[in-house]
Amino acid sequence: MLLLSEVIIANPQVENFEALVVVLKQVSKGSDERFFRMDVKPDYVDVPDNWEDRLEAAFY
């Protein structure tokens, strides 16, 4: 299971939500993980209200 907190910690260069979406897409394609868990809320100023839906779509 891939955790959102692990993605954020492993990618300190990410400075906004849109960059996080791009990184998550890359991580999910290069990983054999089948499940994704949002164990934290991203701490960026531009996090949209539908952030969970956006990240889930980026992973799958």
Secondary structure, 3 states (H helix, E strand, C coil): CEEHHHHHHHCCCCCCHHHHHHHHHHHHHHCCCCCEECCCCCCCCCCCCCHHHHHHHHHC
